């Protein structure tokens, strides 16, 4: 009575497990198809176009033909031009001239037009709808400019300590602490000397710590020492480096440069790669600028004195009303008198601060101070600040207002660009610069892929001649491995193909062949022991699996270490090598095993299956 239920349960288990045999194969086929689709956009390279947009209705009257003729006269041959409203899309015959044409447009039409370089996909629409794009090319393949910048975070820390000193003076005055003396000692500590105890001194320290949250204090018999401990200094250094990288990326984006690489190099340096840029003048002027913008109230007694261009001077309150970090947008324009100006848009915090200040100071003047760093003859960073605007607050200001009386349209354009991208709080210096021509980049691509094709051809010939039928399986797997690697690099947003990366592709082919050689030789050993082809295949793959995984894991660890500590070409090589190891493991073991069993497994009750024991692989 109990045998029927037991038999049915076992039969149901068998039926449930049958489809599971095909599940790994279906996953494998799906993965191959997915990576192949991701690799397809590389057959359609992107096209770089110049996009020129009119900034006002007056300038939109400039026709497409006029602008096209002007560019042709300058030697920038326009092969295609399209106009949509107030926007022009220009395609040059020589795409390597895009950066030079963009620089010419910025010089001759600084406020009339907004110009930028935009990459346009040429792949089919359905690939674009999936968000797929070709692999990004590095500097050595696309040509361009390399900058290595050094960030002086120590100078920024000294500036911050100076701000603590100035804020301390204002706080002592506000809380009416009499008889206090302030000095900055050799240990970069702000020392407050008091002749007698004062309860309001605690309120001063409290206000300072609210402004500078990482500020430490130490009370002694003569007063209070204010300083930043080593942990706070290290955190500030990391903040400065991150802020510098973010700001540089914003400036590069504003320049209209695509596929740029900005990454940290060492402790105090930043590496900036600008593929496609052949004229580094404009990029150097904008990227290397350490500019900041601050708004100050005027102060009749004390304060910081500034000399104006006409020889007069004025005193400003050292406390900043609003700094450039709250500026969300900036555009060059003209005021009511037709003079160059910059329109500013503030974020929520900046708008709140400006509204609160202007509400209390309607009818009072407010100064705009522009600061930048430069290197003196001794190589030291020197901060130079100047008042570029003094205006009376006629009404309550909100999130939008203007800086007027700019010297020239070019100055207004560059200031707007710097403010849009953000200001650097630490001075940066370009310590290395290198320009790679587009012809050299194209030669690198041709030579690199010629080496890849030669390596593939020799490998294919050897595997086909030495291993016969199994060799053709290995060759098929090699092609699938290359497609999967290209698809995976196209899928990852941070992957960039460099010349050493092409070397990594060639090395990946060798490692993938090595995987197949180990497996095939193991299968031969099993056949020598008298096993049937199917049993030799199964045993050979199973026994070789652990050795292959162990060898590839050690190489993968090396690639991870190279990627974590390397930069530029080393990082590109490590990335390609690491991804190649993953794809070669997938194709060399799992895909090759499935193809081998499909090739040698004959249908049931067939003559081939009956005599398969005598077949040689």
C-alpha positions as CSV (number, residue, x, y, z in Angstrom):
1,X,0.0,0.0,0.0
2,X,2.9,2.4,0.7
3,X,4.9,1.5,-2.4
4,X,2.9,3.6,-4.8
5,X,3.3,6.9,-3.0
6,X,7.0,6.3,-2.5
7,X,7.4,5.4,-6.2
8,X,5.5,8.6,-7.3
9,X,7.6,10.8,-5.0
10,X,10.9,9.5,-6.5
11,X,9.5,9.9,-10.0
12,X,8.5,13.5,-9.3
13,X,12.0,14.2,-8.0
14,X,13.5,12.9,-11.2
15,X,11.2,15.0,-13.3
16,X,12.1,18.1,-11.3
17,X,15.8,17.5,-11.6
18,X,15.8,16.8,-15.4
19,X,15.3,20.5,-16.4
20,X,18.1,21.5,-14.0
21,X,20.7,19.8,-16.2
22,X,20.0,22.5,-18.9
23,X,20.0,25.4,-16.4
24,X,23.8,26.0,-16.5
25,X,23.8,25.8,-20.3
26,X,21.0,28.3,-20.6
27,X,22.8,30.7,-18.2
28,X,26.0,30.2,-20.2
29,X,24.2,31.0,-23.5
30,X,22.5,34.0,-22.0
31,X,25.8,35.4,-20.7
32,X,27.5,34.9,-24.1
33,X,24.6,36.6,-25.9
34,X,24.6,39.5,-23.4
35,X,28.4,40.2,-23.7
36,X,28.2,39.8,-27.5
37,X,25.5,42.5,-27.7
38,X,27.6,44.7,-25.3
39,X,30.5,44.3,-27.7
40,X,28.5,45.3,-30.8
41,X,28.8,49.1,-30.4
42,X,32.6,48.8,-30.9
43,X,31.8,48.3,-34.6
44,X,30.3,51.8,-34.7
45,X,32.9,54.3,-33.3
46,X,31.5,57.5,-31.8
47,X,31.5,60.8,-33.8
48,X,32.6,64.1,-32.1
49,X,30.6,67.1,-33.1
50,X,30.8,70.8,-32.2
51,X,27.6,72.1,-30.6
52,X,27.2,75.9,-30.8
53,X,24.2,77.4,-29.0
54,X,23.1,81.1,-29.1
55,X,23.0,82.8,-25.6
56,X,20.5,85.5,-26.6
57,X,18.0,86.3,-29.4
58,X,20.3,88.9,-30.8
59,X,23.1,86.4,-31.6
60,X,20.7,83.8,-32.9
61,X,20.3,85.8,-36.1
62,X,23.8,84.6,-37.1
63,X,23.1,82.1,-39.8
64,X,24.5,78.6,-40.1
65,X,26.1,79.4,-43.4
66,X,27.9,82.4,-41.9
67,X,29.4,80.5,-39.0
68,X,30.3,77.6,-41.3
69,X,32.1,80.0,-43.7
70,X,34.1,81.5,-40.8
71,X,35.3,78.1,-39.7
72,X,36.2,77.1,-43.2
73,X,38.2,80.3,-43.6
74,X,40.2,79.4,-40.5
75,X,41.1,76.0,-41.9
76,X,38.4,74.0,-40.0
77,X,36.7,72.3,-42.9
78,X,33.0,71.5,-42.0
79,X,31.7,68.4,-43.7
80,X,28.2,68.5,-42.2
81,X,26.1,71.2,-40.5
82,X,22.7,71.0,-39.0
83,X,20.6,73.7,-37.4
84,X,17.8,73.1,-34.9
85,X,16.4,76.4,-33.5
86,X,19.3,78.4,-31.9
87,X,21.6,75.4,-31.8
88,X,24.2,74.4,-34.5
89,X,25.7,71.0,-34.9
90,X,28.9,71.0,-36.9
91,X,31.0,68.0,-38.0
92,X,34.5,68.6,-39.1
93,X,36.3,66.5,-41.7
94,X,39.2,66.1,-39.4
95,X,37.9,65.3,-35.9
96,X,41.3,66.0,-34.4
97,X,40.7,69.7,-35.1
98,X,37.6,69.8,-32.8
99,X,39.6,71.2,-29.8
100,X,41.3,73.9,-31.8
101,X,38.0,74.9,-33.4
102,X,36.4,75.0,-29.9
103,X,39.2,77.3,-28.7
104,X,38.7,79.6,-31.7
105,X,35.0,79.9,-31.0
106,X,35.6,80.7,-27.3
107,X,38.1,83.4,-28.3
108,X,36.0,85.1,-30.9
109,X,32.5,84.6,-29.5
110,X,33.0,84.5,-25.6
111,X,29.6,85.7,-24.7
112,X,27.5,85.3,-27.9
113,X,27.7,81.5,-28.1
114,X,28.1,78.5,-25.8
115,X,30.3,76.0,-27.6
116,X,31.2,72.5,-26.6
117,X,32.3,69.1,-28.0
118,X,29.7,66.4,-27.8
119,X,30.3,62.7,-28.8
120,X,27.5,61.3,-30.9
121,X,26.8,57.6,-31.1
122,X,26.6,56.1,-34.6
123,X,25.4,52.7,-33.5
124,X,21.8,51.5,-34.2
125,X,19.1,53.1,-32.2
126,X,18.2,49.9,-30.3
127,X,21.8,49.6,-29.0
128,X,21.6,53.3,-27.9
129,X,18.2,52.6,-26.2
130,X,19.9,49.9,-24.2
131,X,22.6,52.4,-23.0
132,X,25.4,50.6,-24.7
133,X,28.5,52.4,-26.0
134,X,32.0,51.5,-27.3
135,X,35.0,51.1,-25.1
136,X,36.6,54.4,-24.0
137,X,40.0,54.9,-25.4
138,X,42.9,56.1,-23.3
139,X,45.3,59.0,-23.9
140,X,47.9,56.8,-25.7
141,X,45.3,55.6,-28.3
142,X,43.2,58.7,-28.8
143,X,46.0,61.3,-28.5
144,X,45.7,64.4,-26.2
145,X,47.3,66.0,-23.3
146,X,48.6,64.7,-19.9
147,X,48.8,66.9,-16.8
148,X,50.2,66.0,-13.5
149,X,49.2,68.5,-10.8
150,X,50.6,68.9,-7.3
151,X,48.1,70.0,-4.6
152,X,49.6,72.1,-1.7
153,X,47.3,70.9,1.1
154,X,49.7,72.2,3.7
155,X,49.3,75.8,2.4
156,X,45.5,75.3,2.5
157,X,45.8,74.1,6.2
158,X,47.8,77.3,7.0
159,X,45.1,79.4,5.4
160,X,42.5,77.6,7.5
161,X,44.5,78.3,10.7
162,X,44.7,82.0,9.6
163,X,40.9,82.0,9.3
164,X,40.7,80.6,12.8
165,X,42.8,83.5,14.0
166,X,40.7,86.1,12.3
167,X,37.5,84.5,13.5
168,X,38.9,84.4,17.0
169,X,39.5,88.2,16.9
170,X,35.9,88.8,15.9
171,X,34.5,86.4,18.6
172,X,36.6,88.1,21.3
173,X,35.3,91.5,20.2
174,X,31.7,90.1,20.0
175,X,31.8,88.6,23.5
176,X,33.6,91.6,24.9
177,X,36.7,89.8,26.3
178,X,39.0,92.6,27.3
179,X,42.8,92.4,27.6
180,X,43.2,89.3,25.3
181,X,46.1,89.0,23.0
182,X,46.3,86.6,20.1
183,X,49.4,85.1,18.4
184,X,50.2,82.3,16.0
185,X,53.1,80.1,17.4
186,X,55.6,78.0,15.5
187,X,53.4,74.9,16.0
188,X,50.7,76.4,14.0
189,X,48.5,77.0,17.0
190,X,46.3,80.0,17.7
191,X,47.2,81.1,21.3
192,X,44.8,83.3,23.3
193,X,46.6,85.1,26.1
194,X,44.4,86.6,28.8
195,X,45.6,88.6,31.8
196,X,42.7,87.5,34.0
197,X,39.9,84.9,34.0
198,X,36.9,85.7,32.0
199,X,33.7,83.6,31.8
200,X,33.0,84.8,28.3
201,X,36.1,83.1,27.0
202,X,34.2,79.8,27.1
203,X,31.6,81.3,24.8
204,X,34.3,82.3,22.4
205,X,35.7,78.7,22.3
206,X,32.1,77.4,21.8
207,X,31.5,79.7,18.8
208,X,34.8,78.8,17.2
209,X,34.1,75.0,17.6
210,X,30.7,75.5,16.0
211,X,32.3,77.2,13.0
212,X,35.3,74.8,12.8
213,X,33.9,71.4,14.0
214,X,37.3,69.6,14.1
215,X,39.0,72.4,16.1
216,X,40.7,71.3,19.4
217,X,41.4,73.4,22.4
218,X,43.8,73.2,25.3
219,X,43.5,75.4,28.4
220,X,46.6,76.4,30.4
221,X,47.6,79.0,33.0
222,X,48.2,81.7,30.5
223,X,45.2,81.2,28.2
224,X,43.9,78.8,25.5
225,X,45.6,77.1,22.6
226,X,43.5,76.3,19.5
227,X,44.8,73.8,17.0
228,X,43.9,70.9,14.7
229,X,45.1,67.5,15.9
230,X,46.9,65.1,13.5
231,X,43.6,63.2,12.9
232,X,41.9,66.4,11.9
233,X,44.8,67.4,9.7
234,X,44.8,64.1,7.9
235,X,41.0,64.3,7.4
236,X,41.4,67.8,6.0
237,X,44.1,66.6,3.6
238,X,41.8,63.9,2.3
239,X,39.0,66.4,2.0
240,X,41.3,68.8,0.0
241,X,42.4,66.1,-2.4
242,X,38.8,64.9,-3.0
243,X,37.6,68.4,-3.4
244,X,40.4,69.1,-5.9
245,X,39.6,66.0,-8.0
246,X,35.9,66.9,-8.0
247,X,36.5,70.5,-9.0
248,X,39.0,69.5,-11.8
249,X,36.4,67.0,-13.2
250,X,33.8,69.8,-13.2
251,X,36.2,72.2,-15.0
252,X,37.0,69.5,-17.6
253,X,33.3,68.9,-18.1
254,X,32.8,72.6,-18.6
255,X,35.5,72.7,-21.2
256,X,33.5,70.2,-23.3
257,X,36.2,67.5,-23.1
258,X,34.9,63.9,-23.2
259,X,36.5,60.7,-22.0
260,X,38.8,62.5,-19.6
261,X,40.5,60.6,-16.8
262,X,41.1,62.4,-13.5
263,X,42.6,60.3,-10.7
264,X,44.8,60.6,-7.6
265,X,48.5,59.8,-8.1
266,X,50.4,59.3,-4.8
267,X,49.7,61.4,-1.8
268,X,49.7,65.0,-3.1
269,X,49.3,64.7,-6.9
270,X,46.5,64.4,-9.4
271,X,46.8,62.9,-12.9
272,X,44.6,64.4,-15.6
273,X,44.4,62.8,-19.0
274,X,42.5,64.7,-21.8
275,X,42.1,62.5,-24.8
276,X,41.5,64.3,-28.1
277,X,42.9,67.7,-26.9
278,X,45.8,68.9,-29.0
279,X,46.0,72.6,-27.9
280,X,46.7,72.5,-24.2
281,X,46.8,76.3,-23.7
282,X,43.1,76.8,-22.8
283,X,42.9,73.6,-20.8
284,X,46.1,74.5,-18.9
285,X,44.8,78.0,-18.1
286,X,41.5,76.7,-16.7
287,X,42.6,73.4,-15.1
288,X,45.6,74.9,-13.4
289,X,43.7,78.0,-12.1
290,X,43.3,78.1,-8.3
291,X,40.5,80.7,-8.0
292,X,38.0,81.4,-5.3
293,X,35.3,84.0,-4.9
294,X,34.2,85.4,-1.6
295,X,31.7,88.2,-0.6
296,X,32.6,90.5,2.3
297,X,31.0,93.4,4.1
298,X,32.9,96.6,4.5
299,X,34.4,97.5,7.9
300,X,35.5,101.0,8.8
301,X,37.7,100.1,11.8
302,X,40.2,97.3,11.6
303,X,39.6,94.5,9.1
304,X,41.7,93.6,6.0
305,X,42.8,96.4,3.7
306,X,42.7,96.0,-0.1
307,X,44.1,98.4,-2.7
308,X,41.9,99.0,-5.7
309,X,43.1,99.6,-9.3
310,X,42.5,103.3,-9.1
311,X,44.9,103.5,-6.1
312,X,42.3,103.9,-3.4
313,X,41.9,101.4,-0.6
314,X,39.2,100.0,1.5
315,X,38.9,97.8,4.6
316,X,36.8,94.6,4.5
317,X,35.4,92.4,7.3
318,X,37.6,89.3,7.4
319,X,34.5,87.1,7.9
320,X,33.1,85.7,4.6
321,X,29.5,86.4,4.0
322,X,29.3,83.8,1.2
323,X,31.9,81.7,-0.5
324,X,32.1,80.2,-3.9
325,X,31.2,76.7,-2.8
326,X,27.5,77.8,-2.7
327,X,27.5,79.0,-6.3
328,X,25.4,76.6,-8.3
329,X,25.5,78.3,-11.7
330,X,27.3,81.2,-13.4
331,X,26.9,82.6,-16.9
332,X,28.7,85.4,-18.7
333,X,26.3,88.2,-19.7
334,X,26.0,92.0,-20.0
335,X,24.4,94.5,-17.6
336,X,22.0,97.3,-18.4
337,X,24.9,99.5,-19.6
338,X,26.2,96.8,-22.0
339,X,29.3,96.0,-19.8
340,X,30.4,92.5,-19.2
341,X,28.9,90.8,-16.2
342,X,28.4,87.4,-14.6
343,X,25.0,86.1,-13.5
344,X,25.1,83.9,-10.4
345,X,22.7,81.3,-9.1
346,X,23.1,80.1,-5.5
347,X,22.1,76.8,-3.9
348,X,19.7,76.7,-1.0
349,X,22.2,77.3,1.7
350,X,23.8,80.1,-0.2
351,X,20.5,81.8,-0.9
352,X,19.5,81.6,2.7
353,X,22.8,83.2,3.8
354,X,22.7,85.9,1.2
355,X,19.0,86.7,2.0
356,X,19.7,87.0,5.7
357,X,22.7,89.2,5.2
358,X,21.2,91.5,2.6
359,X,18.0,91.9,4.6
360,X,20.1,93.4,7.5
361,X,22.3,95.5,5.2
362,X,20.1,97.1,2.6
363,X,21.8,100.3,1.5
364,X,25.2,99.1,2.6
365,X,28.0,98.2,0.3
366,X,29.3,94.6,-0.3
367,X,32.6,93.7,-1.9
368,X,33.4,90.7,-4.2
369,X,36.9,89.4,-3.6
370,X,38.6,87.2,-6.3
371,X,41.6,85.2,-5.0
372,X,44.1,83.0,-6.8
373,X,47.5,81.4,-6.1
374,X,50.7,81.6,-8.0
375,X,54.3,80.5,-7.5
376,X,56.9,83.0,-6.5
377,X,60.6,82.8,-7.5
378,X,61.3,80.5,-4.6
379,X,58.6,78.1,-5.6
380,X,56.3,79.0,-2.7
381,X,52.6,79.3,-3.1
382,X,51.4,83.0,-2.7
383,X,47.8,84.0,-2.5
384,X,46.8,87.1,-4.5
385,X,43.4,88.6,-3.7
386,X,41.8,91.6,-5.4
387,X,38.4,93.4,-5.1
388,X,36.7,93.0,-8.5
389,X,33.4,94.6,-7.5
390,X,31.9,96.9,-4.8
391,X,28.2,97.4,-5.1
392,X,25.5,98.8,-2.8
393,X,22.8,96.4,-1.8
394,X,19.6,98.1,-3.0
395,X,17.2,95.4,-2.1
396,X,17.0,92.0,-0.5
397,X,19.1,89.5,-2.6
398,X,17.9,86.0,-3.2
399,X,19.3,83.0,-5.2
400,X,20.1,85.1,-8.3
401,X,22.2,88.3,-8.7
402,X,25.0,89.7,-10.8
403,X,28.7,90.6,-10.6
404,X,29.2,93.7,-12.8
405,X,32.0,95.9,-14.0
406,X,34.1,93.0,-15.4
407,X,37.1,94.1,-17.4
408,X,36.4,92.1,-20.6
409,X,34.0,89.5,-22.1
410,X,36.8,87.0,-22.0
411,X,37.4,87.6,-18.2
412,X,33.6,87.3,-17.6
413,X,33.6,84.0,-19.6
414,X,36.5,82.5,-17.7
415,X,35.2,83.6,-14.3
416,X,31.8,82.1,-15.1
417,X,33.5,78.8,-16.1
418,X,35.6,78.7,-12.9
419,X,32.6,79.4,-10.7
420,X,30.4,76.8,-12.4
421,X,33.0,74.1,-12.0
422,X,33.9,75.2,-8.4
423,X,36.9,76.8,-6.8
424,X,40.0,75.1,-5.4
425,X,40.7,75.6,-1.7
426,X,44.3,74.5,-2.2
427,X,46.9,75.8,-4.7
428,X,47.7,73.4,-7.5
429,X,50.8,73.4,-9.7
430,X,51.3,71.6,-13.0
431,X,54.5,69.7,-12.5
432,X,54.4,67.6,-15.7
433,X,52.8,68.1,-19.1
434,X,52.9,65.9,-22.1
435,X,51.2,66.2,-25.5
436,X,50.5,63.1,-27.6
437,X,49.5,63.7,-31.2
438,X,46.5,62.1,-32.8
439,X,48.7,60.4,-35.5
440,X,50.7,58.7,-32.8
441,X,47.5,57.5,-31.1
442,X,46.2,56.1,-34.4
443,X,49.6,54.4,-35.0
444,X,49.4,52.9,-31.5
445,X,45.9,51.5,-32.3
446,X,47.0,50.0,-35.6
447,X,50.2,48.5,-34.2
448,X,48.5,47.2,-31.1
449,X,45.7,45.4,-33.0
450,X,48.1,44.1,-35.6
451,X,50.0,42.4,-32.8
452,X,46.7,41.1,-31.5
453,X,45.8,39.7,-34.9
454,X,49.2,38.1,-35.4
455,X,49.0,36.5,-32.0
456,X,45.5,35.1,-32.8
457,X,46.6,33.8,-36.2
458,X,49.6,31.9,-34.8
459,X,47.6,30.5,-31.9
460,X,44.8,29.4,-34.1
461,X,47.2,27.6,-36.5
462,X,49.0,25.8,-33.7
463,X,45.9,24.6,-31.9
464,X,44.2,23.4,-35.1
465,X,47.3,21.5,-36.3
466,X,48.3,20.0,-32.9
467,X,44.9,19.1,-31.4
468,X,42.8,18.7,-34.5
469,X,39.1,18.6,-33.6
470,X,39.7,19.7,-30.0
471,X,41.9,22.5,-31.4
472,X,39.0,23.9,-33.3
473,X,37.0,23.9,-30.1
474,X,39.9,25.9,-28.4
475,X,39.9,28.4,-31.3
476,X,36.1,28.9,-31.1
477,X,36.5,29.5,-27.3
478,X,39.3,32.0,-28.0
479,X,37.1,34.0,-30.2
480,X,34.3,33.9,-27.7
481,X,36.7,34.9,-25.0
482,X,37.8,38.0,-27.0
483,X,34.2,38.9,-27.6
484,X,33.3,38.5,-23.9
485,X,36.2,40.6,-22.8
486,X,35.4,43.4,-25.2
487,X,31.7,43.3,-24.2
488,X,32.6,43.3,-20.5
489,X,34.9,46.3,-20.9
490,X,32.2,48.1,-22.8
491,X,29.7,47.3,-20.1
492,X,31.8,48.7,-17.2
493,X,31.6,52.5,-17.0
494,X,35.2,53.0,-15.6
495,X,37.0,50.7,-18.1
496,X,39.4,52.5,-20.4
497,X,41.4,50.7,-23.2
498,X,45.0,51.8,-23.3
499,X,48.1,50.6,-25.3
500,X,49.2,48.4,-22.3
501,X,45.5,47.3,-22.2
502,X,46.0,45.9,-25.7
503,X,49.0,44.0,-24.4
504,X,46.8,42.7,-21.7
505,X,44.4,41.4,-24.5
506,X,47.3,39.5,-26.1
507,X,48.4,38.1,-22.8
508,X,44.8,37.0,-22.1
509,X,44.8,35.0,-25.3
510,X,48.0,33.2,-24.2
511,X,46.5,32.5,-20.8
512,X,43.2,31.2,-22.3
513,X,45.2,28.9,-24.6
514,X,47.2,27.7,-21.6
515,X,44.0,26.7,-20.0
516,X,42.9,24.6,-23.0
517,X,46.4,23.0,-23.3
518,X,46.3,21.9,-19.6
519,X,42.8,20.4,-20.1
520,X,43.6,18.7,-23.5
521,X,46.8,17.1,-22.1
522,X,45.0,15.8,-19.1
523,X,42.4,14.3,-21.5
524,X,45.2,12.6,-23.4
525,X,46.5,11.1,-20.2
526,X,43.1,9.7,-19.4
527,X,42.8,8.2,-22.9
528,X,46.2,6.6,-22.5
529,X,44.8,4.8,-19.4
530,X,42.2,3.2,-21.7
531,X,39.2,5.4,-20.8
532,X,36.5,6.1,-23.4
533,X,36.4,9.6,-25.0
534,X,33.4,10.8,-23.0
535,X,34.8,9.5,-19.8
536,X,38.2,11.0,-20.7
537,X,36.6,14.3,-21.3
538,X,34.7,14.3,-18.0
539,X,37.7,13.1,-16.0
540,X,40.1,15.5,-17.7
541,X,38.0,18.6,-17.2
542,X,37.3,17.7,-13.5
543,X,41.0,17.0,-12.7
544,X,42.3,20.1,-14.5
545,X,39.7,22.4,-13.0
546,X,41.4,23.0,-9.6
547,X,44.9,23.5,-11.1
548,X,43.5,26.1,-13.6
549,X,41.5,28.0,-10.9
550,X,44.5,28.1,-8.5
551,X,46.8,29.4,-11.2
552,X,44.3,32.1,-12.4
553,X,43.5,33.3,-8.9
554,X,47.2,34.1,-8.2
555,X,47.4,36.1,-11.4
556,X,44.1,37.8,-10.6
557,X,45.4,38.8,-7.2
558,X,48.4,40.4,-8.9
559,X,46.1,42.3,-11.3
560,X,44.1,43.6,-8.3
561,X,47.2,44.8,-6.6
562,X,48.5,46.5,-9.8
563,X,45.1,48.2,-10.3
564,X,44.9,49.4,-6.7
565,X,48.4,51.0,-6.5
566,X,49.0,51.8,-10.2
567,X,47.8,54.6,-12.3
568,X,47.5,55.5,-16.0
569,X,48.9,52.7,-18.3
570,X,49.6,50.4,-15.4
571,X,45.9,50.6,-14.3
572,X,44.7,50.0,-17.8
573,X,46.9,46.9,-18.2
574,X,45.8,45.6,-14.8
575,X,42.1,46.1,-15.6
576,X,42.3,44.3,-18.9
577,X,44.3,41.5,-17.4
578,X,41.9,41.0,-14.5
579,X,38.8,41.0,-16.7
580,X,40.6,38.7,-19.2
581,X,41.2,36.2,-16.4
582,X,37.6,36.1,-15.6
583,X,36.4,35.7,-19.2
584,X,39.1,33.1,-20.0
585,X,38.0,31.0,-16.9
586,X,34.4,31.2,-18.1
587,X,35.0,30.4,-21.7
588,X,38.1,28.1,-21.3
589,X,36.5,25.8,-18.7
590,X,32.7,26.0,-18.9
591,X,32.0,26.9,-22.5
592,X,34.8,24.6,-23.8
593,X,33.5,21.7,-21.7
594,X,29.9,22.2,-23.0
595,X,31.2,22.4,-26.7
596,X,33.3,19.3,-26.2
597,X,30.5,17.2,-24.9
598,X,28.1,18.4,-27.6
599,X,30.7,17.4,-30.2
600,X,31.6,14.0,-28.9
601,X,28.2,12.9,-27.4
602,X,26.4,10.9,-30.1
603,X,22.7,10.2,-30.1
604,X,21.4,7.1,-28.2
605,X,21.5,3.7,-30.1
606,X,23.6,5.2,-32.9
607,X,26.6,3.3,-34.5
608,X,28.9,6.2,-33.5
609,X,27.9,5.8,-29.8
610,X,28.3,2.0,-30.0
611,X,31.9,2.4,-31.2
612,X,32.8,5.6,-29.3
613,X,35.1,3.7,-27.0
614,X,37.7,3.3,-29.7
615,X,37.6,6.9,-30.9
616,X,40.7,9.1,-30.3
617,X,40.2,12.8,-29.4
